[in-house]
Amino acid sequence: QIQLAESGGGLVQAGGSLRLSCAASGLILSDIGMGWFRQALGSEREFVASITPTSDFTYYGGTMEGRFTISKDNAKNTVYLQIDRLKPEDTAVYYCAASTKFGTGQYDYWGQGTQVTVSS
């Protein structure tokens, strides 16, 4: 059974940092491209970042302003999202997703999400 489990969200003050984790089971992350997305209340889901199966390349959404860093530890089968200098507008549910056809924009598996709330 394939599962993605996010963790690391919470309530943080503006200017702080968080590191989100996404633990995968039933998948071998060295074969899989991974992505992070977020969805704020009342808004559409937004692409945050992605990383290739071999971690050679990373990609970021256009509004992420260099404050987001995606990384992957294949030995732990876990992907991370570091968010620095958090802003209230970063408040959202953050989801990780796995793509067996990386590069197509299609993600096949999704986690349940972790809430990030940034107070001003």
Secondary structure in CASP SS format (residue, H / E / C, confidence):
PFRMAT SS
TARGET T0000
AUTHOR 0000-0000-0000
METHOD secondary structure of the structure
MODEL  1
Q C 1.00
I C 1.00
Q E 1.00
L E 1.00
A E 1.00
E E 1.00
S E 1.00
G C 1.00
G C 1.00
G E 1.00
L E 1.00
V E 1.00
Q E 1.00
A C 1.00
G C 1.00
G C 1.00
S C 1.00
L E 1.00
R E 1.00
L E 1.00
S E 1.00
C E 1.00
A E 1.00
A E 1.00
S E 1.00
G C 1.00
L C 1.00
I C 1.00
L H 1.00
S H 1.00
D H 1.00
I C 1.00
G E 1.00
M E 1.00
G E 1.00
W E 1.00
F E 1.00
R E 1.00
Q E 1.00
A C 1.00
L C 1.00
G C 1.00
S C 1.00
E C 1.00
R C 1.00
E E 1.00
F E 1.00
V E 1.00
A E 1.00
S E 1.00
I E 1.00
T C 1.00
P C 1.00
T C 1.00
S C 1.00
D C 1.00
F C 1.00
T E 1.00
Y E 1.00
Y E 1.00
G C 1.00
G C 1.00
T C 1.00
M C 1.00
E C 1.00
G C 1.00
R C 1.00
F E 1.00
T E 1.00
I E 1.00
S E 1.00
K E 1.00
D E 1.00
N C 1.00
A C 1.00
K C 1.00
N C 1.00
T E 1.00
V E 1.00
Y E 1.00
L E 1.00
Q E 1.00
I E 1.00
D C 1.00
R C 1.00
L C 1.00
K C 1.00
P H 1.00
E H 1.00
D H 1.00
T C 1.00
A E 1.00
V E 1.00
Y E 1.00
Y E 1.00
C E 1.00
A E 1.00
A E 1.00
S E 1.00
T C 1.00
K E 1.00
F C 1.00
G C 1.00
T C 1.00
G C 1.00
Q E 1.00
Y C 1.00
D C 1.00
Y E 1.00
W E 1.00
G C 1.00
Q C 1.00
G C 1.00
T E 1.00
Q E 1.00
V E 1.00
T E 1.00
V E 1.00
S E 1.00
S C 1.00
END
